[in-house]
Amino acid sequence: MSALPVHELDPDDPVQILRDLPARLHEQFLREYFGAAAAAARQVGGYRQLRETLRLWRLTAAAQSDPGYADRLRAVQEAVRTGSLDGSVPIQDAVPGWPRPR
């Protein structure tokens, strides 16, 4: 058995988020990350805001790195613009555990 500590990967690691984000979003991420980090440093309760910022950016990075994301986003934006429900699914089918209507 090794005496070296085992480091678990943190899905909200800002270094990993930056690696996963497209370059066009790096500046915005860094601006928001440092803003949240500064707020967290100024107040005890700020840590939650920092974690939330990182979580949202991790999800953004995951979505943006999906090859079909841009096409799906355009399709949703067009559906919203025209009021179309084509291609939509009920939220109960999209979000596990979402309550079904009675």
Biopython code that builds the backbone (N, CA, C, O; Angstrom):
import numpy as np
from Bio.PDB.StructureBuilder import StructureBuilder

atoms = [
    (1, "MET", "N", (0.837, -1.177, 0.000)),
    (1, "MET", "CA", (0.000, 0.000, 0.000)),
    (1, "MET", "C", (0.883, 1.241, 0.000)),
    (1, "MET", "O", (1.886, 1.292, 0.711)),
    (2, "SER", "N", (0.522, 2.216, -0.774)),
    (2, "SER", "CA", (1.307, 3.439, -0.897)),
    (2, "SER", "C", (1.010, 4.407, 0.242)),
    (2, "SER", "O", (-0.122, 4.496, 0.719)),
    (3, "ALA", "N", (2.027, 5.118, 0.665)),
    (3, "ALA", "CA", (1.851, 6.129, 1.709)),
    (3, "ALA", "C", (1.457, 7.474, 1.116)),
    (3, "ALA", "O", (1.199, 8.423, 1.857)),
    (4, "LEU", "N", (1.407, 7.567, -0.204)),
    (4, "LEU", "CA", (1.043, 8.823, -0.850)),
    (4, "LEU", "C", (-0.459, 9.057, -0.748)),
    (4, "LEU", "O", (-1.242, 8.118, -0.887)),
    (5, "PRO", "N", (-0.867, 10.294, -0.508)),
    (5, "PRO", "CA", (-2.309, 10.564, -0.432)),
    (5, "PRO", "C", (-2.966, 10.391, -1.797)),
    (5, "PRO", "O", (-2.369, 10.660, -2.839)),
    (6, "VAL", "N", (-4.187, 9.942, -1.755)),
    (6, "VAL", "CA", (-4.962, 9.794, -2.983)),
    (6, "VAL", "C", (-5.761, 11.078, -3.169)),
    (6, "VAL", "O", (-6.524, 11.484, -2.292)),
    (7, "HIS", "N", (-5.574, 11.705, -4.314)),
    (7, "HIS", "CA", (-6.297, 12.945, -4.596)),
    (7, "HIS", "C", (-7.473, 12.632, -5.505)),
    (7, "HIS", "O", (-7.309, 12.170, -6.635)),
    (8, "GLU", "N", (-8.644, 12.891, -4.990)),
    (8, "GLU", "CA", (-9.832, 12.711, -5.805)),
    (8, "GLU", "C", (-9.950, 13.871, -6.770)),
    (8, "GLU", "O", (-9.607, 15.007, -6.441)),
    (9, "LEU", "N", (-10.433, 13.581, -7.951)),
    (9, "LEU", "CA", (-10.635, 14.639, -8.933)),
    (9, "LEU", "C", (-11.837, 15.467, -8.519)),
    (9, "LEU", "O", (-12.890, 14.923, -8.185)),
    (10, "ASP", "N", (-11.682, 16.769, -8.542)),
    (10, "ASP", "CA", (-12.771, 17.684, -8.225)),
    (10, "ASP", "C", (-13.406, 18.126, -9.537)),
    (10, "ASP", "O", (-12.755, 18.794, -10.340)),
    (11, "PRO", "N", (-14.664, 17.766, -9.766)),
    (11, "PRO", "CA", (-15.283, 18.143, -11.045)),
    (11, "PRO", "C", (-15.390, 19.662, -11.220)),
    (11, "PRO", "O", (-15.528, 20.149, -12.343)),
    (12, "ASP", "N", (-15.326, 20.405, -10.121)),
    (12, "ASP", "CA", (-15.431, 21.862, -10.200)),
    (12, "ASP", "C", (-14.071, 22.550, -10.111)),
    (12, "ASP", "O", (-13.995, 23.725, -9.753)),
    (13, "ASP", "N", (-13.008, 21.833, -10.432)),
    (13, "ASP", "CA", (-11.662, 22.406, -10.431)),
    (13, "ASP", "C", (-11.580, 23.469, -11.523)),
    (13, "ASP", "O", (-11.799, 23.163, -12.695)),
    (14, "PRO", "N", (-11.267, 24.715, -11.158)),
    (14, "PRO", "CA", (-11.236, 25.779, -12.173)),
    (14, "PRO", "C", (-10.214, 25.527, -13.278)),
    (14, "PRO", "O", (-10.418, 25.970, -14.409)),
    (15, "VAL", "N", (-9.125, 24.829, -12.980)),
    (15, "VAL", "CA", (-8.132, 24.518, -14.013)),
    (15, "VAL", "C", (-8.750, 23.597, -15.061)),
    (15, "VAL", "O", (-8.564, 23.800, -16.261)),
    (16, "GLN", "N", (-9.487, 22.581, -14.601)),
    (16, "GLN", "CA", (-10.127, 21.652, -15.531)),
    (16, "GLN", "C", (-11.239, 22.343, -16.318)),
    (16, "GLN", "O", (-11.392, 22.109, -17.517)),
    (17, "ILE", "N", (-12.000, 23.181, -15.655)),
    (17, "ILE", "CA", (-13.062, 23.917, -16.339)),
    (17, "ILE", "C", (-12.466, 24.752, -17.461)),
    (17, "ILE", "O", (-12.994, 24.765, -18.573)),
    (18, "LEU", "N", (-11.383, 25.442, -17.182)),
    (18, "LEU", "CA", (-10.731, 26.279, -18.188)),
    (18, "LEU", "C", (-10.228, 25.436, -19.353)),
    (18, "LEU", "O", (-10.310, 25.858, -20.506)),
    (19, "ARG", "N", (-9.706, 24.241, -19.056)),
    (19, "ARG", "CA", (-9.248, 23.333, -20.129)),
    (19, "ARG", "C", (-10.398, 22.909, -21.025)),
    (19, "ARG", "O", (-10.240, 22.795, -22.241)),
    (20, "ASP", "N", (-11.567, 22.675, -20.414)),
    (20, "ASP", "CA", (-12.707, 22.156, -21.160)),
    (20, "ASP", "C", (-13.480, 23.229, -21.928)),
    (20, "ASP", "O", (-14.171, 22.926, -22.900)),
    (21, "LEU", "N", (-13.360, 24.467, -21.492)),
    (21, "LEU", "CA", (-14.103, 25.553, -22.139)),
    (21, "LEU", "C", (-13.485, 25.940, -23.474)),
    (21, "LEU", "O", (-12.265, 25.896, -23.625)),
    (22, "PRO", "N", (-14.302, 26.314, -24.434)),
    (22, "PRO", "CA", (-13.753, 26.887, -25.663)),
    (22, "PRO", "C", (-13.013, 28.196, -25.330)),
    (22, "PRO", "O", (-13.399, 28.915, -24.408)),
    (23, "ALA", "N", (-11.978, 28.488, -26.070)),
    (23, "ALA", "CA", (-11.139, 29.664, -25.813)),
    (23, "ALA", "C", (-11.945, 30.955, -25.782)),
    (23, "ALA", "O", (-11.597, 31.880, -25.048)),
    (24, "ARG", "N", (-13.017, 31.034, -26.566)),
    (24, "ARG", "CA", (-13.802, 32.270, -26.618)),
    (24, "ARG", "C", (-14.494, 32.569, -25.288)),
    (24, "ARG", "O", (-14.936, 33.698, -25.070)),
    (25, "LEU", "N", (-14.596, 31.585, -24.397)),
    (25, "LEU", "CA", (-15.250, 31.796, -23.102)),
    (25, "LEU", "C", (-14.265, 31.951, -21.943)),
    (25, "LEU", "O", (-14.686, 32.196, -20.812)),
    (26, "HIS", "N", (-12.960, 31.813, -22.204)),
    (26, "HIS", "CA", (-11.962, 31.885, -21.136)),
    (26, "HIS", "C", (-12.011, 33.208, -20.373)),
    (26, "HIS", "O", (-12.029, 33.212, -19.142)),
    (27, "GLU", "N", (-12.032, 34.304, -21.078)),
    (27, "GLU", "CA", (-12.012, 35.614, -20.415)),
    (27, "GLU", "C", (-13.238, 35.801, -19.516)),
    (27, "GLU", "O", (-13.114, 36.280, -18.389)),
    (28, "GLN", "N", (-14.401, 35.430, -20.004)),
    (28, "GLN", "CA", (-15.627, 35.566, -19.207)),
    (28, "GLN", "C", (-15.570, 34.673, -17.970)),
    (28, "GLN", "O", (-15.944, 35.096, -16.876)),
    (29, "PHE", "N", (-15.099, 33.432, -18.148)),
    (29, "PHE", "CA", (-14.979, 32.530, -17.006)),
    (29, "PHE", "C", (-14.042, 33.111, -15.950)),
    (29, "PHE", "O", (-14.381, 33.147, -14.767)),
    (30, "LEU", "N", (-12.872, 33.561, -16.377)),
    (30, "LEU", "CA", (-11.896, 34.089, -15.423)),
    (30, "LEU", "C", (-12.436, 35.319, -14.692)),
    (30, "LEU", "O", (-12.218, 35.480, -13.491)),
    (31, "ARG", "N", (-13.128, 36.167, -15.409)),
    (31, "ARG", "CA", (-13.716, 37.359, -14.792)),
    (31, "ARG", "C", (-14.734, 36.956, -13.714)),
    (31, "ARG", "O", (-14.719, 37.497, -12.608)),
    (32, "GLU", "N", (-15.606, 36.017, -14.039)),
    (32, "GLU", "CA", (-16.615, 35.577, -13.074)),
    (32, "GLU", "C", (-15.994, 34.775, -11.929)),
    (32, "GLU", "O", (-16.404, 34.914, -10.777)),
    (33, "TYR", "N", (-15.012, 33.942, -12.247)),
    (33, "TYR", "CA", (-14.357, 33.145, -11.216)),
    (33, "TYR", "C", (-13.638, 34.035, -10.211)),
    (33, "TYR", "O", (-13.803, 33.860, -9.003)),
    (34, "PHE", "N", (-12.842, 34.986, -10.693)),
    (34, "PHE", "CA", (-12.120, 35.860, -9.768)),
    (34, "PHE", "C", (-13.070, 36.772, -8.995)),
    (34, "PHE", "O", (-12.805, 37.112, -7.842)),
    (35, "GLY", "N", (-14.156, 37.163, -9.619)),
    (35, "GLY", "CA", (-15.158, 37.954, -8.905)),
    (35, "GLY", "C", (-15.796, 37.160, -7.783)),
    (35, "GLY", "O", (-15.981, 37.674, -6.680)),
    (36, "ALA", "N", (-16.137, 35.900, -8.061)),
    (36, "ALA", "CA", (-16.731, 35.044, -7.035)),
    (36, "ALA", "C", (-15.714, 34.709, -5.951)),
    (36, "ALA", "O", (-16.058, 34.650, -4.770)),
    (37, "ALA", "N", (-14.458, 34.488, -6.350)),
    (37, "ALA", "CA", (-13.420, 34.176, -5.367)),
    (37, "ALA", "C", (-13.168, 35.369, -4.455)),
    (37, "ALA", "O", (-12.981, 35.208, -3.249)),
    (38, "ALA", "N", (-13.164, 36.565, -5.031)),
    (38, "ALA", "CA", (-12.962, 37.769, -4.219)),
    (38, "ALA", "C", (-14.116, 37.952, -3.236)),
    (38, "ALA", "O", (-13.900, 38.309, -2.078)),
    (39, "ALA", "N", (-15.339, 37.706, -3.702)),
    (39, "ALA", "CA", (-16.503, 37.824, -2.817)),
    (39, "ALA", "C", (-16.433, 36.788, -1.704)),
    (39, "ALA", "O", (-16.770, 37.082, -0.558)),
    (40, "ALA", "N", (-15.994, 35.572, -2.039)),
    (40, "ALA", "CA", (-15.879, 34.508, -1.036)),
    (40, "ALA", "C", (-14.836, 34.862, 0.012)),
    (40, "ALA", "O", (-14.998, 34.549, 1.192)),
    (41, "ALA", "N", (-13.771, 35.514, -0.422)),
    (41, "ALA", "CA", (-12.710, 35.884, 0.519)),
    (41, "ALA", "C", (-13.146, 36.984, 1.479)),
    (41, "ALA", "O", (-12.621, 37.083, 2.588)),
    (42, "ARG", "N", (-14.092, 37.801, 1.068)),
    (42, "ARG", "CA", (-14.535, 38.925, 1.898)),
    (42, "ARG", "C", (-15.583, 38.542, 2.933)),
    (42, "ARG", "O", (-15.783, 39.270, 3.906)),
    (43, "GLN", "N", (-16.256, 37.410, 2.741)),
    (43, "GLN", "CA", (-17.303, 37.033, 3.691)),
    (43, "GLN", "C", (-17.347, 35.522, 3.872)),
    (43, "GLN", "O", (-17.099, 34.760, 2.937)),
    (44, "VAL", "N", (-17.660, 35.113, 5.070)),
    (44, "VAL", "CA", (-17.677, 33.687, 5.394)),
    (44, "VAL", "C", (-18.660, 32.936, 4.497)),
    (44, "VAL", "O", (-18.347, 31.841, 4.029)),
    (45, "GLY", "N", (-19.810, 33.489, 4.257)),
    (45, "GLY", "CA", (-20.824, 32.825, 3.445)),
    (45, "GLY", "C", (-20.551, 32.865, 1.956)),
    (45, "GLY", "O", (-21.330, 32.309, 1.182)),
    (46, "GLY", "N", (-19.477, 33.499, 1.530)),
    (46, "GLY", "CA", (-19.187, 33.628, 0.108)),
    (46, "GLY", "C", (-18.740, 32.349, -0.559)),
    (46, "GLY", "O", (-18.774, 32.247, -1.786)),
    (47, "TYR", "N", (-18.324, 31.372, 0.223)),
    (47, "TYR", "CA", (-17.859, 30.113, -0.355)),
    (47, "TYR", "C", (-18.934, 29.466, -1.213)),
    (47, "TYR", "O", (-18.637, 28.914, -2.272)),
    (48, "ARG", "N", (-20.172, 29.531, -0.764)),
    (48, "ARG", "CA", (-21.271, 28.928, -1.522)),
    (48, "ARG", "C", (-21.382, 29.577, -2.910)),
    (48, "ARG", "O", (-21.611, 28.884, -3.901)),
    (49, "GLN", "N", (-21.221, 30.892, -2.976)),
    (49, "GLN", "CA", (-21.285, 31.590, -4.267)),
    (49, "GLN", "C", (-20.162, 31.127, -5.187)),
    (49, "GLN", "O", (-20.375, 30.934, -6.384)),
    (50, "LEU", "N", (-18.980, 30.951, -4.635)),
    (50, "LEU", "CA", (-17.855, 30.463, -5.441)),
    (50, "LEU", "C", (-18.141, 29.066, -5.973)),
    (50, "LEU", "O", (-17.913, 28.802, -7.153)),
    (51, "ARG", "N", (-18.637, 28.164, -5.124)),
    (51, "ARG", "CA", (-18.949, 26.807, -5.556)),
    (51, "ARG", "C", (-20.030, 26.803, -6.644)),
    (51, "ARG", "O", (-19.952, 26.042, -7.608)),
    (52, "GLU", "N", (-21.036, 27.663, -6.475)),
    (52, "GLU", "CA", (-22.114, 27.747, -7.466)),
    (52, "GLU", "C", (-21.572, 28.249, -8.809)),
    (52, "GLU", "O", (-21.941, 27.729, -9.862)),
    (53, "THR", "N", (-20.706, 29.251, -8.771)),
    (53, "THR", "CA", (-20.090, 29.769, -9.993)),
    (53, "THR", "C", (-19.318, 28.671, -10.709)),
    (53, "THR", "O", (-19.442, 28.512, -11.923)),
    (54, "LEU", "N", (-18.522, 27.913, -9.959)),
    (54, "LEU", "CA", (-17.742, 26.835, -10.567)),
    (54, "LEU", "C", (-18.643, 25.735, -11.122)),
    (54, "LEU", "O", (-18.381, 25.204, -12.202)),
    (55, "ARG", "N", (-19.693, 25.393, -10.396)),
    (55, "ARG", "CA", (-20.602, 24.349, -10.867)),
    (55, "ARG", "C", (-21.262, 24.755, -12.183)),
    (55, "ARG", "O", (-21.334, 23.959, -13.120)),
    (56, "LEU", "N", (-21.742, 25.992, -12.249)),
    (56, "LEU", "CA", (-22.389, 26.466, -13.471)),
    (56, "LEU", "C", (-21.413, 26.487, -14.647)),
    (56, "LEU", "O", (-21.783, 26.135, -15.767)),
    (57, "TRP", "N", (-20.181, 26.894, -14.399)),
    (57, "TRP", "CA", (-19.189, 26.907, -15.473)),
    (57, "TRP", "C", (-18.790, 25.492, -15.884)),
    (57, "TRP", "O", (-18.508, 25.247, -17.057)),
    (58, "ARG", "N", (-18.762, 24.553, -14.927)),
    (58, "ARG", "CA", (-18.467, 23.162, -15.284)),
    (58, "ARG", "C", (-19.540, 22.623, -16.226)),
    (58, "ARG", "O", (-19.236, 21.950, -17.211)),
    (59, "LEU", "N", (-20.794, 22.928, -15.910)),
    (59, "LEU", "CA", (-21.894, 22.482, -16.767)),
    (59, "LEU", "C", (-21.839, 23.161, -18.130)),
    (59, "LEU", "O", (-22.118, 22.533, -19.151)),
    (60, "THR", "N", (-21.484, 24.431, -18.147)),
    (60, "THR", "CA", (-21.322, 25.155, -19.415)),
    (60, "THR", "C", (-20.219, 24.519, -20.253)),
    (60, "THR", "O", (-20.378, 24.328, -21.459)),
    (61, "ALA", "N", (-19.096, 24.193, -19.606)),
    (61, "ALA", "CA", (-17.984, 23.561, -20.325)),
    (61, "ALA", "C", (-18.403, 22.215, -20.898)),
    (61, "ALA", "O", (-18.054, 21.881, -22.030)),
    (62, "ALA", "N", (-19.152, 21.445, -20.116)),
    (62, "ALA", "CA", (-19.610, 20.136, -20.594)),
    (62, "ALA", "C", (-20.528, 20.294, -21.804)),
    (62, "ALA", "O", (-20.393, 19.569, -22.789)),
    (63, "ALA", "N", (-21.453, 21.233, -21.727)),
    (63, "ALA", "CA", (-22.376, 21.454, -22.842)),
    (63, "ALA", "C", (-21.627, 21.950, -24.072)),
    (63, "ALA", "O", (-21.835, 21.447, -25.177)),
    (64, "GLN", "N", (-20.763, 22.930, -23.882)),
    (64, "GLN", "CA", (-20.050, 23.534, -25.009)),
    (64, "GLN", "C", (-19.098, 22.551, -25.686)),
    (64, "GLN", "O", (-18.800, 22.698, -26.871)),
    (65, "SER", "N", (-18.618, 21.550, -24.945)),
    (65, "SER", "CA", (-17.681, 20.605, -25.546)),
    (65, "SER", "C", (-18.395, 19.474, -26.296)),
    (65, "SER", "O", (-17.749, 18.692, -26.994)),
    (66, "ASP", "N", (-19.713, 19.387, -26.158)),
    (66, "ASP", "CA", (-20.484, 18.373, -26.883)),
    (66, "ASP", "C", (-20.567, 18.790, -28.349)),
    (66, "ASP", "O", (-20.986, 19.909, -28.644)),
    (67, "PRO", "N", (-20.173, 17.906, -29.281)),
    (67, "PRO", "CA", (-20.130, 18.296, -30.695)),
    (67, "PRO", "C", (-21.458, 18.784, -31.279)),
    (67, "PRO", "O", (-21.448, 19.629, -32.174)),
    (68, "GLY", "N", (-22.587, 18.284, -30.807)),
    (68, "GLY", "CA", (-23.870, 18.688, -31.372)),
    (68, "GLY", "C", (-24.527, 19.848, -30.652)),
    (68, "GLY", "O", (-25.644, 20.233, -30.998)),
    (69, "TYR", "N", (-23.854, 20.417, -29.655)),
    (69, "TYR", "CA", (-24.453, 21.455, -28.817)),
    (69, "TYR", "C", (-24.881, 22.679, -29.633)),
    (69, "TYR", "O", (-26.006, 23.152, -29.476)),
    (70, "ALA", "N", (-24.027, 23.188, -30.479)),
    (70, "ALA", "CA", (-24.337, 24.415, -31.221)),
    (70, "ALA", "C", (-25.577, 24.230, -32.098)),
    (70, "ALA", "O", (-26.426, 25.119, -32.171)),
    (71, "ASP", "N", (-25.681, 23.085, -32.758)),
    (71, "ASP", "CA", (-26.850, 22.827, -33.606)),
    (71, "ASP", "C", (-28.129, 22.719, -32.770)),
    (71, "ASP", "O", (-29.168, 23.259, -33.150)),
    (72, "ARG", "N", (-28.052, 22.022, -31.630)),
    (72, "ARG", "CA", (-29.228, 21.902, -30.765)),
    (72, "ARG", "C", (-29.630, 23.251, -30.188)),
    (72, "ARG", "O", (-30.819, 23.552, -30.079)),
    (73, "LEU", "N", (-28.650, 24.061, -29.820)),
    (73, "LEU", "CA", (-28.944, 25.394, -29.286)),
    (73, "LEU", "C", (-29.654, 26.242, -30.340)),
    (73, "LEU", "O", (-30.642, 26.911, -30.041)),
    (74, "ARG", "N", (-29.151, 26.213, -31.564)),
    (74, "ARG", "CA", (-29.802, 26.978, -32.641)),
    (74, "ARG", "C", (-31.238, 26.492, -32.869)),
    (74, "ARG", "O", (-32.139, 27.302, -33.087)),
    (75, "ALA", "N", (-31.449, 25.187, -32.818)),
    (75, "ALA", "CA", (-32.790, 24.634, -33.019)),
    (75, "ALA", "C", (-33.737, 25.089, -31.904)),
    (75, "ALA", "O", (-34.891, 25.425, -32.169)),
    (76, "VAL", "N", (-33.258, 25.100, -30.674)),
    (76, "VAL", "CA", (-34.094, 25.548, -29.553)),
    (76, "VAL", "C", (-34.389, 27.041, -29.686)),
    (76, "VAL", "O", (-35.522, 27.473, -29.476)),
    (77, "GLN", "N", (-33.386, 27.817, -30.028)),
    (77, "GLN", "CA", (-33.597, 29.264, -30.196)),
    (77, "GLN", "C", (-34.610, 29.543, -31.303)),
    (77, "GLN", "O", (-35.441, 30.441, -31.173)),
    (78, "GLU", "N", (-34.545, 28.792, -32.371)),
    (78, "GLU", "CA", (-35.505, 28.958, -33.466)),
    (78, "GLU", "C", (-36.907, 28.547, -33.018)),
    (78, "GLU", "O", (-37.887, 29.216, -33.347)),
    (79, "ALA", "N", (-37.001, 27.455, -32.275)),
    (79, "ALA", "CA", (-38.307, 27.004, -31.775)),
    (79, "ALA", "C", (-38.917, 28.052, -30.846)),
    (79, "ALA", "O", (-40.117, 28.316, -30.910)),
    (80, "VAL", "N", (-38.103, 28.638, -29.996)),
    (80, "VAL", "CA", (-38.601, 29.686, -29.088)),
    (80, "VAL", "C", (-39.050, 30.900, -29.897)),
    (80, "VAL", "O", (-40.101, 31.483, -29.633)),
    (81, "ARG", "N", (-38.236, 31.271, -30.889)),
    (81, "ARG", "CA", (-38.560, 32.443, -31.710)),
    (81, "ARG", "C", (-39.883, 32.267, -32.446)),
    (81, "ARG", "O", (-40.655, 33.216, -32.578)),
    (82, "THR", "N", (-40.146, 31.048, -32.926)),
    (82, "THR", "CA", (-41.349, 30.805, -33.718)),
    (82, "THR", "C", (-42.509, 30.257, -32.891)),
    (82, "THR", "O", (-43.630, 30.163, -33.391)),
    (83, "GLY", "N", (-42.258, 29.898, -31.641)),
    (83, "GLY", "CA", (-43.309, 29.333, -30.801)),
    (83, "GLY", "C", (-43.590, 27.871, -31.091)),
    (83, "GLY", "O", (-44.635, 27.354, -30.697)),
    (84, "SER", "N", (-42.686, 27.205, -31.765)),
    (84, "SER", "CA", (-42.862, 25.804, -32.131)),
    (84, "SER", "C", (-42.518, 24.883, -30.961)),
    (84, "SER", "O", (-41.623, 25.179, -30.170)),
    (85, "LEU", "N", (-43.228, 23.782, -30.861)),
    (85, "LEU", "CA", (-42.919, 22.755, -29.872)),
    (85, "LEU", "C", (-42.252, 21.538, -30.513)),
    (85, "LEU", "O", (-41.992, 20.542, -29.837)),
    (86, "ASP", "N", (-41.975, 21.620, -31.821)),
    (86, "ASP", "CA", (-41.325, 20.506, -32.519)),
    (86, "ASP", "C", (-39.984, 20.191, -31.863)),
    (86, "ASP", "O", (-39.179, 21.084, -31.602)),
    (87, "GLY", "N", (-39.763, 18.908, -31.604)),
    (87, "GLY", "CA", (-38.501, 18.467, -31.023)),
    (87, "GLY", "C", (-38.432, 18.599, -29.514)),
    (87, "GLY", "O", (-37.448, 18.187, -28.899)),
    (88, "SER", "N", (-39.471, 19.171, -28.907)),
    (88, "SER", "CA", (-39.442, 19.312, -27.447)),
    (88, "SER", "C", (-39.914, 18.029, -26.779)),
    (88, "SER", "O", (-40.581, 17.200, -27.398)),
    (89, "VAL", "N", (-39.566, 17.882, -25.533)),
    (89, "VAL", "CA", (-40.007, 16.736, -24.746)),
    (89, "VAL", "C", (-40.541, 17.258, -23.423)),
    (89, "VAL", "O", (-40.107, 18.312, -22.958)),
    (90, "PRO", "N", (-41.471, 16.544, -22.810)),
    (90, "PRO", "CA", (-41.950, 16.973, -21.494)),
    (90, "PRO", "C", (-40.802, 16.976, -20.485)),
    (90, "PRO", "O", (-39.917, 16.123, -20.542)),
    (91, "ILE", "N", (-40.822, 17.926, -19.571)),
    (91, "ILE", "CA", (-39.747, 18.032, -18.589)),
    (91, "ILE", "C", (-39.614, 16.757, -17.773)),
    (91, "ILE", "O", (-38.514, 16.415, -17.338)),
    (92, "GLN", "N", (-40.716, 16.048, -17.557)),
    (92, "GLN", "CA", (-40.672, 14.799, -16.804)),
    (92, "GLN", "C", (-39.799, 13.755, -17.502)),
    (92, "GLN", "O", (-39.213, 12.890, -16.850)),
    (93, "ASP", "N", (-39.717, 13.842, -18.831)),
    (93, "ASP", "CA", (-38.875, 12.911, -19.582)),
    (93, "ASP", "C", (-37.423, 13.372, -19.632)),
    (93, "ASP", "O", (-36.517, 12.556, -19.803)),
    (94, "ALA", "N", (-37.201, 14.659, -19.484)),
    (94, "ALA", "CA", (-35.850, 15.204, -19.593)),
    (94, "ALA", "C", (-35.115, 15.264, -18.265)),
    (94, "ALA", "O", (-33.888, 15.168, -18.234)),
    (95, "VAL", "N", (-35.848, 15.421, -17.163)),
    (95, "VAL", "CA", (-35.222, 15.575, -15.848)),
    (95, "VAL", "C", (-35.651, 14.414, -14.952)),
    (95, "VAL", "O", (-36.811, 14.332, -14.549)),
    (96, "PRO", "N", (-34.712, 13.515, -14.641)),
    (96, "PRO", "CA", (-35.056, 12.386, -13.778)),
    (96, "PRO", "C", (-35.590, 12.872, -12.422)),
    (96, "PRO", "O", (-35.019, 13.767, -11.799)),
    (97, "GLY", "N", (-36.683, 12.269, -11.988)),
    (97, "GLY", "CA", (-37.249, 12.619, -10.687)),
    (97, "GLY", "C", (-38.206, 13.792, -10.700)),
    (97, "GLY", "O", (-38.794, 14.119, -9.669)),
    (98, "TRP", "N", (-38.378, 14.441, -11.865)),
    (98, "TRP", "CA", (-39.309, 15.570, -11.929)),
    (98, "TRP", "C", (-40.727, 15.019, -11.720)),
    (98, "TRP", "O", (-41.098, 14.032, -12.355)),
    (99, "PRO", "N", (-41.510, 15.633, -10.851)),
    (99, "PRO", "CA", (-42.841, 15.078, -10.570)),
    (99, "PRO", "C", (-43.766, 15.122, -11.792)),
    (99, "PRO", "O", (-43.772, 16.083, -12.561)),
    (100, "ARG", "N", (-44.527, 14.071, -11.938)),
    (100, "ARG", "CA", (-45.513, 13.988, -13.030)),
    (100, "ARG", "C", (-46.767, 14.754, -12.604)),
    (100, "ARG", "O", (-47.117, 14.775, -11.423)),
    (101, "PRO", "N", (-47.445, 15.388, -13.580)),
    (101, "PRO", "CA", (-48.695, 16.076, -13.239)),
    (101, "PRO", "C", (-49.752, 15.061, -12.793)),
    (101, "PRO", "O", (-49.751, 13.910, -13.231)),
    (102, "ARG", "N", (-50.628, 15.499, -11.938)),
    (102, "ARG", "CA", (-51.689, 14.593, -11.447)),
    (102, "ARG", "C", (-52.890, 14.622, -12.337)),
    (102, "ARG", "O", (-53.870, 13.925, -12.074)),
]
sb = StructureBuilder()
sb.init_structure("model")
sb.init_model(0)
sb.init_chain("A")
sb.init_seg("    ")
for serial, (resi, resn, name, xyz) in enumerate(atoms, 1):
    if name == "N":
        sb.init_residue(resn, " ", resi, " ")
    sb.init_atom(name, np.array(xyz, "f"), 0.0, 1.0, " ", f" {name:<3s}", serial, name[0])
structure = sb.get_structure()
